[in-house]
Amino acid sequence: MNTNDFVLTNARIVLDDRVVHGTLIVRNGFIRLVDEGSTQAPGAIDCDGDYVIPGLIELHTDNLEKHLMPRAGVLWPALPAVLTHDAQVVAAGITTVFDALSVGDLEEESVRIETLQGTYDAILAGQASGALRADHWIHLRCELAYPRLLEALEPLMNHSSVRLLSLMDHTPGQRQYRDIQQYRKYYSKNHMSWTEDEFTDVVTRRTDQQATYSKRHESAVLSMAQGRDIVLASHDDTDAEQVEYAHRIGVTISEFPTTHEAAEAARKLGLATVMGAPNVVRGGSHSGNVAALELAQADRLDLLSSDYVPASLLHGAFMLHTQAGWSMPRAIATVAGNPAKVLGLNDRGQLKSGYRADVVRMRTVDGLPIVRNVWVRGERSF
């Protein structure tokens, strides 16, 4: 067999509509056959009853930032940081990853601003050299109230790896930070402290920036995206009005809605709702917003994102199965088939004949899903 040919047998194979006990055959990096029943074919890997699932698709991860700044005040070279991030996501079962790069920040002296271009270049260099194990794409997070957003964004837009744009506004007093004290509490974790007068001044300046730039920048970003193969996402929707507006301007993904109201509006309008897998694993939002499991139980959840913990993606999906009562196919679809559909990746996300052989073998240990092996386009990567 070629290096990207393999056979997995005696496996619980999670298809899009059922789980079968059987055999998966891969040839030339593509799935050739899923067969119920085991085989004694030479070289077949006996999975000993482990689950075999599609490779996970991550559409919003900030994990790379931790490798760019492994310690406060320490910047790491971009390409080694990307390679370490890549190894971590593959070990978590993620075979397709949209690296979320923040274009702008409301905080002055932000590492996100400082590292943006170098990180972007390093991801593309890793792709070109074949050094990356996962299939990497780019998700540009556009901070609409950032004064220099457009000059930072324009040089990044032309590469075909840019497939997703999110429209963000982290101005205190609305969306994720509609409770201004939550804003203060969040940034205090990053060792930022203000007196009452200083905090009032920060909120005033942020609000003024929003009034000056957000609408103008939103219009320009939408113009840049027009005519390109780019999907648009809104971010931290809080109420039905925000979701309805997002729908009107062409947004198809609602990232991390903060309330039941927003998630319900997204469902009615056909927007795909993404929640953080860490929210599922931890049992709630670290920002005090709606719990992802509540949305799952109310049938208002479509996709999960690992956000800042790659290992949470499979763990969170498995918890949808064990705690929300979802079937395995439905739970795994939130991290494979559904993101593939909303992002227009029509060659992956399911274990189906003719699809890319992005495959994960996993088992549970004391109720925790453990990744055993990962193949990306038929090549063993973990």
C-alpha positions in Angstrom: 0.0 0.0 0.0 1.0 3.6 -0.5 1.9 5.7 2.6 -1.6 7.3 2.4 -3.4 4.0 2.0 -4.8 2.3 5.1 -7.6 0.1 6.5 -9.2 0.5 9.9 -11.3 -2.5 11.0 -13.2 -3.6 14.1 -14.2 0.1 14.6 -17.3 2.0 15.7 -17.5 4.3 12.6 -19.5 7.5 13.1 -21.4 8.3 9.9 -23.6 11.3 9.4 -26.8 9.4 10.3 -25.7 6.3 12.3 -22.8 4.5 14.0 -21.8 1.2 12.3 -19.4 -1.5 13.5 -17.1 -2.1 10.5 -14.2 -1.2 8.3 -13.0 2.0 6.7 -10.8 1.7 3.6 -8.6 4.6 2.4 -6.8 4.7 -0.9 -4.6 7.6 -2.2 -5.7 9.9 0.6 -9.4 9.5 0.0 -12.1 7.3 1.6 -12.9 4.5 -0.8 -15.4 2.4 1.3 -17.1 2.2 4.6 -18.2 -1.5 5.1 -20.2 -3.0 7.9 -18.3 -5.9 9.3 -14.6 -6.7 10.0 -11.9 -7.7 7.6 -8.7 -9.8 7.8 -7.0 -7.9 5.0 -3.2 -7.8 5.3 -2.1 -4.6 7.1 -5.5 -3.7 8.4 -5.4 -1.9 11.7 -7.6 -3.5 14.4 -9.2 -0.6 16.2 -10.4 -2.9 19.1 -13.8 -1.3 19.1 -12.6 2.3 19.2 -14.6 5.1 17.6 -13.6 6.3 14.1 -14.8 9.8 13.3 -14.2 12.5 10.7 -11.3 14.9 11.3 -12.5 17.9 13.3 -12.8 21.3 11.7 -12.0 24.3 13.9 -13.2 27.6 12.6 -12.1 30.0 15.4 -9.1 29.3 17.5 -6.9 31.8 19.4 -4.6 29.1 20.6 -1.7 30.3 18.4 -1.5 33.5 20.6 -0.3 31.4 23.6 2.6 30.2 21.5 3.4 33.6 20.2 3.7 34.9 23.8 4.5 31.9 26.0 5.2 34.2 28.9 4.1 37.8 29.6 6.4 40.1 27.7 8.1 37.3 25.8 7.5 37.1 22.0 8.4 33.9 20.3 9.4 33.6 16.6 6.3 33.3 14.5 7.1 30.1 12.5 8.1 28.0 15.5 5.0 29.2 17.3 2.8 28.2 14.3 4.5 24.7 14.1 3.9 24.1 17.8 0.3 25.3 17.5 -0.1 23.0 14.5 1.1 19.9 16.4 -1.2 20.7 19.3 -4.3 21.0 17.2 -3.6 17.8 15.3 -3.1 15.9 18.6 -6.6 17.2 19.6 -8.0 15.5 16.4 -8.3 18.8 14.4 -7.4 18.2 10.8 -8.7 21.5 9.3 -8.1 24.7 11.3 -9.0 28.3 10.7 -6.4 30.3 12.6 -8.1 33.4 14.0 -6.0 36.5 13.6 -7.2 39.6 15.2 -6.9 42.6 12.9 -6.7 45.4 15.5 -7.4 45.7 19.2 -8.9 48.3 21.4 -6.0 48.0 23.8 -3.0 50.1 23.0 0.4 48.2 22.8 -1.4 45.0 22.0 0.6 41.9 21.1 -2.1 41.1 18.5 -1.2 44.2 16.6 2.5 43.7 16.9 2.4 40.1 15.7 -0.3 40.2 13.0 1.7 40.4 9.8 4.5 38.1 11.0 2.0 35.5 12.1 0.1 35.7 8.8 3.3 35.3 6.8 4.4 32.3 9.0 1.1 30.4 8.4 1.5 30.9 4.7 5.2 29.9 4.8 4.3 26.7 6.8 1.7 25.9 4.2 4.1 26.4 1.3 6.9 24.3 2.8 4.6 21.4 3.7 5.7 21.7 7.3 2.2 21.8 8.7 0.3 18.7 9.5 -3.2 20.1 9.6 -4.9 21.9 6.7 -4.6 25.6 7.8 -6.9 28.4 6.7 -7.2 32.0 7.9 -10.0 33.7 9.8 -9.6 37.4 10.1 -11.2 38.9 13.1 -12.0 42.6 12.2 -12.1 44.9 15.3 -14.4 47.5 13.8 -13.6 50.3 16.3 -9.8 50.0 15.8 -8.7 53.2 14.1 -6.2 51.6 11.8 -8.3 48.6 10.9 -8.4 49.1 7.1 -4.7 49.7 6.6 -4.0 46.5 8.6 -6.7 44.5 6.8 -6.1 45.4 3.2 -2.7 43.6 2.7 -4.1 40.4 4.2 -7.2 40.0 2.0 -5.8 38.7 -1.3 -4.6 35.2 -0.3 -7.0 32.3 -1.1 -6.4 30.9 2.4 -8.5 33.8 3.8 -12.0 32.2 3.9 -13.7 33.7 7.0 -14.1 37.2 8.3 -15.8 38.1 11.6 -17.1 41.5 12.4 -16.3 42.3 16.0 -16.9 45.2 18.4 -15.5 44.8 21.9 -16.5 48.3 23.0 -17.6 48.2 26.7 -21.3 48.6 27.3 -22.6 46.3 24.6 -22.4 42.8 23.2 -20.0 40.6 25.3 -19.4 43.6 27.6 -22.9 45.0 28.0 -22.2 44.7 31.7 -19.4 47.2 32.0 -18.2 45.7 35.2 -17.7 42.4 33.3 -15.3 44.3 31.0 -13.4 45.6 34.0 -13.3 42.2 35.6 -12.1 40.5 32.4 -9.2 42.9 31.9 -8.2 42.8 35.6 -7.3 39.1 34.9 -4.7 40.5 32.5 -3.2 42.6 35.3 -4.9 45.8 34.1 -6.3 48.0 36.9 -7.9 51.4 36.8 -9.0 53.9 39.4 -12.7 55.0 39.0 -11.7 58.1 37.1 -9.3 56.1 34.8 -11.9 53.5 34.1 -14.5 56.2 33.3 -12.0 57.7 30.9 -11.3 54.3 29.2 -15.0 53.6 28.6 -15.5 57.1 27.2 -12.6 56.8 24.8 -13.7 53.4 23.7 -17.2 54.6 23.1 -16.0 57.6 21.1 -13.8 55.3 19.0 -16.8 53.2 18.2 -18.9 56.2 17.2 -16.1 57.4 14.9 -15.0 54.2 13.2 -17.3 51.2 13.6 -20.0 51.9 10.9 -17.5 53.3 8.4 -15.2 50.3 8.9 -18.0 47.8 8.6 -19.0 49.2 5.3 -15.5 49.1 4.0 -14.9 45.5 5.2 -18.1 44.4 3.5 -16.9 46.0 0.3 -13.6 44.2 0.5 -15.3 40.9 1.0 -17.7 41.3 -1.8 -16.9 39.0 -4.8 -14.5 36.9 -2.8 -15.0 33.3 -1.6 -15.3 34.6 2.0 -17.9 33.7 4.7 -19.0 36.4 7.1 -19.6 36.0 10.8 -21.0 38.3 13.5 -19.5 38.2 17.0 -21.1 38.2 20.5 -24.6 38.9 19.3 -26.7 39.9 22.3 -30.3 40.5 21.0 -32.5 39.8 18.1 -32.0 43.2 16.6 -28.2 42.6 16.2 -28.8 39.2 14.7 -31.4 40.6 12.2 -29.0 43.3 11.2 -26.2 40.8 10.7 -28.5 38.7 8.5 -29.3 41.8 6.4 -25.7 42.5 5.6 -24.9 39.0 4.5 -23.6 37.3 7.7 -24.3 33.6 7.8 -22.6 32.6 11.1 -23.4 33.9 14.6 -20.3 33.4 16.7 -20.8 33.1 20.4 -24.2 34.7 20.9 -24.4 35.8 24.5 -28.2 35.2 25.2 -31.0 32.8 24.4 -32.7 35.7 22.6 -29.9 36.1 20.1 -29.5 32.3 19.5 -33.3 32.0 18.9 -33.2 34.8 16.4 -30.2 33.2 14.6 -32.2 29.9 14.4 -35.2 31.6 12.9 -33.1 33.4 10.3 -31.0 30.4 9.3 -27.7 31.7 10.7 -25.4 28.9 12.0 -24.8 29.3 15.7 -21.3 28.7 17.1 -20.6 28.3 20.8 -17.3 27.7 22.6 -16.5 24.1 23.5 -14.8 25.4 26.6 -18.2 26.8 27.6 -19.5 23.2 27.3 -16.6 21.6 29.2 -16.6 24.1 32.0 -20.4 24.1 32.4 -20.8 27.8 31.5 -19.4 30.9 30.0 -16.3 32.5 31.7 -17.9 35.9 30.8 -21.3 35.2 32.5 -23.1 34.7 29.2 -25.5 32.0 28.2 -24.3 28.4 28.7 -23.7 26.4 25.5 -25.4 23.3 26.9 -28.5 25.3 27.5 -28.6 26.2 23.9 -27.9 22.6 22.9 -30.9 21.4 25.0 -33.0 24.1 23.4 -32.0 23.1 19.8 -30.2 26.4 19.2 -26.7 25.2 18.6 -25.1 24.2 15.3 -21.3 24.2 15.7 -18.6 24.2 18.4 -15.3 26.1 18.4 -12.3 25.2 20.7 -11.6 29.0 21.0 -8.6 28.9 23.3 -8.3 25.1 24.2 -7.9 22.8 21.2 -8.6 19.7 23.3 -12.0 21.1 24.2 -13.4 20.5 20.7 -13.7 16.8 20.9 -14.4 16.8 24.6 -17.3 19.4 24.1 -18.8 17.4 21.2 -18.7 14.2 23.3 -20.5 16.0 26.1 -23.3 17.0 23.8 -23.7 13.2 23.4 -23.5 12.3 27.1 -25.1 15.3 28.7 -27.4 16.9 26.1 -28.6 13.5 24.9 -27.6 14.1 21.3 -26.8 11.1 19.1 -23.1 10.6 18.3 -23.6 11.5 14.6 -25.4 14.8 15.6 -22.8 15.7 18.2 -19.8 15.0 15.9 -21.5 17.0 13.2 -21.0 20.2 15.3 -17.3 19.8 14.9 -17.0 18.2 11.5 -19.9 18.1 9.0 -21.6 21.3 10.0 -18.5 23.6 9.9 -17.6 22.0 6.6 -21.0 23.0 5.2 -21.1 26.6 6.4 -17.5 27.2 5.2 -18.1 25.6 1.8 -15.6 22.8 2.3 -17.4 20.2 0.3 -14.7 17.5 0.4 -14.5 16.8 4.1 -16.4 16.6 7.4 -17.9 13.1 6.8 -16.7 9.6 6.5 -18.1 9.1 3.0 -16.7 7.5 -0.2 -14.8 10.1 -2.2 -14.2 12.5 0.7 -10.7 13.4 2.0 -9.4 10.8 4.4 -9.3 13.2 7.4 -9.9 10.6 10.1 -9.6 10.3 13.8 -9.5 7.2 15.9 -10.6 7.8 19.5 -11.7 6.0 22.6 -13.1 6.9 25.9 -11.3 6.6 29.2 -13.4 7.1 32.3 -15.8 9.0 30.1 -13.2 11.3 28.6 -12.6 11.1 24.8 -8.9 10.3 24.0 -7.4 10.8 20.6 -5.4 7.7 19.6 -4.5 8.4 15.9 -5.1 11.1 13.3 -4.8 11.0 9.6 -4.8 14.1 7.3 -5.7 13.3 3.7 -4.6 9.7 4.4 -1.3 10.6 5.9 -0.7 9.6 9.5 -0.1 12.8 11.4 -0.5 11.7 15.1 
